[in-house]
């Protein structure tokens, strides 16, 4: 059976799954299958044959509104974001319940922000603190790289983000990142169906630029049939496309179901496992202290030492696709072998930084091997720490980069020095959190690429791509969202014509193998959209 029949006809999907269970032991493990369902399975072939006549190839994709199918904001859809389903307290409770914990959302939230405090002035003695791996000159350490410790955001460990007031964390956007699903030819191909995000903003930031804090829950949705490859994600793609054809009330309910209940055959986005090791993450944009910085967290589960109960917690981790800026410098610690290894690896990643087309969305660091070895503990918005600024102190590395660029430029049909060593560093910077949000301002990246930075004439005019009022940035509106729309449209058209794939017993073993794969750091993900960040 063609996989898309499962999408268009969900009632038949259940029958097909039961039939597969009988012959291949698929879908539901070793549970016995009802005889009536088995009998019905025999009728599925006739039903799907008739249904096939009604389908077109390629599929007729409806017009997709960028503000309905790719980002839903407080500015445009305040009623959708105001639903109880997307309040931070509700979301945290859903995540807590998914691991069988009896913690309160407030306790989990406060312990999360206690990670920004040193242990001697912490709100919770048994929480993670920023000096757990040592403290040198006001810096803690993750992955052996420094990050500011403590931070002013540690004060949030004693606040209540669920009540109206300056500390209230308000949902401002829902974001579709289907484009982050891995390609089938990637080592992790078929493992998941992209990321689906909820952005929250501290209410004080609406009026006080020195008291801003934004958090982004980025849930990675697992593919229920990874043995079928990314084609099994077609129902997810069609779901987001269909939102443009619905009324506001219908969209509100469908989005609630997608995040909380899941599509037929798919997990909901809001379960803790979608934010853990090798899956999604939670990222923060922290403005309560200079310099503004971006950090990353994973959910993890432990036990309470007092009563051995399950405890969900936020764990600080490296910021992905953000090599530590000092690795570009000539002054990096000579006793740390990562300096030499990174500079050698970076030369091999230049091919991805200079794509053959003129689309800035295709610039990527995805060819950098073992990237998490090099990833930083935070991504500060400090021009002195921009990659190109650090590179300028290292003329030998600059020469090596330009030598390695020569054959790449020739293969692209570009003139000599069309992309310089500094351009290459700036291209890498566009993939970092601080670069994408602020440091990579509008301007040429060399060759055919010009980066679209923030527009000073509109809001938000700096720092964020979605602000406290739900307004979106110029790069998001004019560059990133149209690219994601094209990726989704092309995917639906292509997969409506792909060969058959019936879910099999391989699914469970494939999923288990995927869960054990070290996707966080072994190799960059090759995604449908090209880039793994914006």
CORCORUR-V917198 format. One record per helix or strand of 3 or more residues. SS is the DSSP state (~ for helix, > for strand). FROM is the first residue (numbers start at 1). TO is the last residue. If there is no record, write none. Layout:
SS_FROM_TO, SS_FROM_TO
//
This chain:
~_3_8, ~_10_24, ~_35_54, ~_66_69, >_71_73, ~_78_81, ~_84_86, ~_88_98, ~_105_116, ~_119_121, >_139_142, >_145_148, ~_152_158, >_169_177, ~_178_180, >_192_202, ~_203_206, >_213_222, ~_226_245, ~_248_260, ~_272_275, >_281_286, >_293_303, >_310_317, ~_325_328, ~_338_353, ~_360_362, ~_371_373, ~_383_385, ~_387_391, ~_395_411, ~_421_430, ~_433_439, ~_474_495, ~_506_516
//
